[in-house]
Amino acid sequence: MRLVIARDGQQVIGFSYGYLLPADTGWWANVDQELPADFVRTASVPKSTVRAAPARRTS
């Protein structure tokens, strides 16, 4: 599993986690070109959350 955290300074404003898909997964079955050995495979991302921006006051 991989976790990515988004920050604005010291404040956490979002995160996402997921799983790397292996090279032999069916996801890659229809790719019509050879992928380099060091190609970073796609991840399955079941959860991603971003904090809503605070409401702005108008004067």
VMD Tcl script that draws the C-alpha trace (Angstrom):
set ca {
  {0.00 0.00 0.00}
  {1.15 3.56 -0.72}
  {0.07 6.74 1.06}
  {0.44 10.31 -0.24}
  {-0.24 13.29 2.01}
  {-0.83 16.83 0.68}
  {0.25 19.69 2.93}
  {-0.04 23.46 2.92}
  {2.86 24.37 5.17}
  {2.40 22.21 8.26}
  {-1.35 21.68 7.70}
  {-2.57 18.44 6.09}
  {-5.06 19.36 3.36}
  {-5.57 16.00 1.68}
  {-4.47 12.40 1.28}
  {-4.76 9.47 -1.04}
  {-3.86 5.81 -0.68}
  {-3.77 2.89 -3.02}
  {-2.03 -0.22 -4.26}
  {0.54 -0.68 -7.01}
  {-0.70 -2.96 -9.77}
  {1.75 -5.72 -10.76}
  {3.06 -5.90 -14.32}
  {1.04 -9.06 -15.05}
  {-2.34 -7.62 -14.04}
  {-5.11 -7.59 -16.66}
  {-5.04 -3.77 -16.61}
  {-2.04 -3.87 -18.96}
  {-3.42 -6.56 -21.32}
  {-4.44 -4.07 -24.05}
  {-1.28 -1.94 -24.08}
  {-0.03 -2.07 -27.68}
  {3.62 -1.24 -27.00}
  {6.38 -2.67 -24.83}
  {6.73 -0.80 -21.54}
  {10.24 -0.05 -20.20}
  {11.35 -2.29 -17.33}
  {11.59 0.73 -15.00}
  {8.10 2.01 -15.93}
  {6.15 2.93 -12.79}
  {2.93 0.98 -12.94}
  {-0.49 2.45 -12.27}
  {-1.91 2.28 -8.78}
  {-5.43 1.43 -7.73}
  {-6.66 4.40 -5.66}
  {-9.72 3.42 -3.58}
  {-9.64 6.54 -1.39}
  {-8.72 10.17 -1.96}
  {-9.78 13.07 0.26}
  {-9.17 16.81 0.07}
  {-10.05 19.33 2.76}
  {-12.54 21.99 1.65}
  {-11.28 25.56 1.52}
  {-12.55 27.73 4.38}
  {-15.53 29.97 3.56}
  {-14.51 33.51 2.63}
  {-16.15 36.43 4.31}
  {-17.32 39.37 2.23}
  {-17.59 42.80 3.77}
}
mol new
graphics top color blue
foreach p $ca { graphics top sphere $p radius 0.5 }
foreach p [lrange $ca 0 end-1] q [lrange $ca 1 end] { graphics top cylinder $p $q radius 0.2 }
display resetview
